[in-house]
Every structure is written in structure tokens, then in C-alpha cells.
Amino acid sequence: MIDSHGREVVDPVWALLDYTLERAGLRPLLVEWDNDVPEWDVLRAEASRAATALARLSAQVPA
């Protein structure tokens, strides 16, 4: 699977993230944009989607 780091993260990559987090547990996460950096609202949406993936997993972790 290839992610260009120059566009929004595609759904198969988000699915791979979910799969990996479910198996490896909570891990630091970086949404990276190397070229063609978009407007702030697009970056914020990507960061929000990553935060949601982490929050979904942390809600499943027993306290």
C-alpha cells in the first residue's frame, strides 16, 4: 500500500491504521504532508480523523 504524503489519506490507509492499532495498541501517530500542502481545513480534517481513530481505540481499553 502506498501513500503519497501529498494528498488526503485514502480510505484503505485509514483501514490499515485501524487494523494496526487494534493489534498493536495505542501508538504515537503522525499525519504527514510532504508536498502540495493543502488549506488548513483539509489538514485539520485529516488530523481529526487520526484523533478519532486513536480515541475509538482508547475507549475500548479498560481503565
C-alpha positions in Angstrom: 0.0 0.0 0.0 1.4 3.4 -1.0 0.6 6.8 0.5 2.0 9.7 -1.4 2.2 12.2 1.5 0.9 14.8 -0.9 -2.9 14.2 -0.8 -5.5 13.3 1.8 -5.1 9.9 3.3 -7.1 7.3 1.3 -9.6 5.0 3.0 -7.5 1.8 2.6 -4.7 3.5 4.6 -7.2 4.5 7.3 -8.4 0.9 7.4 -4.8 -0.3 7.8 -4.3 2.2 10.6 -7.4 0.8 12.4 -6.2 -2.8 11.9 -2.7 -2.0 13.1 -3.9 0.0 16.2 -6.3 -2.9 17.1 -3.4 -5.3 17.1 -0.5 -3.2 18.4 -2.4 -0.9 20.8 -2.2 2.8 21.2 0.9 4.3 19.5 2.0 7.8 18.6 0.6 8.8 15.2 1.7 11.4 12.7 -0.3 12.6 9.7 2.5 13.8 7.3 2.2 16.0 4.3 5.5 16.4 2.3 4.3 18.3 -0.8 1.3 20.1 -2.2 0.3 21.2 1.4 -3.4 21.9 1.3 -5.5 24.5 3.1 -5.8 24.4 6.9 -9.3 22.9 6.8 -8.1 19.8 4.9 -5.1 19.4 7.3 -7.4 19.8 10.3 -9.8 17.2 8.9 -7.0 14.7 8.5 -5.7 15.3 12.0 -9.3 15.0 13.3 -9.7 11.6 11.6 -6.5 10.4 13.1 -7.5 11.6 16.5 -10.9 9.8 16.1 -9.1 6.5 15.3 -7.0 6.8 18.5 -10.0 7.9 20.6 -12.0 4.9 19.3 -9.3 2.5 20.4 -8.7 4.3 23.8 -12.4 4.0 24.5 -12.0 0.2 24.2 -9.0 0.0 26.6 -10.1 -0.9 30.2 -9.2 1.6 32.8 
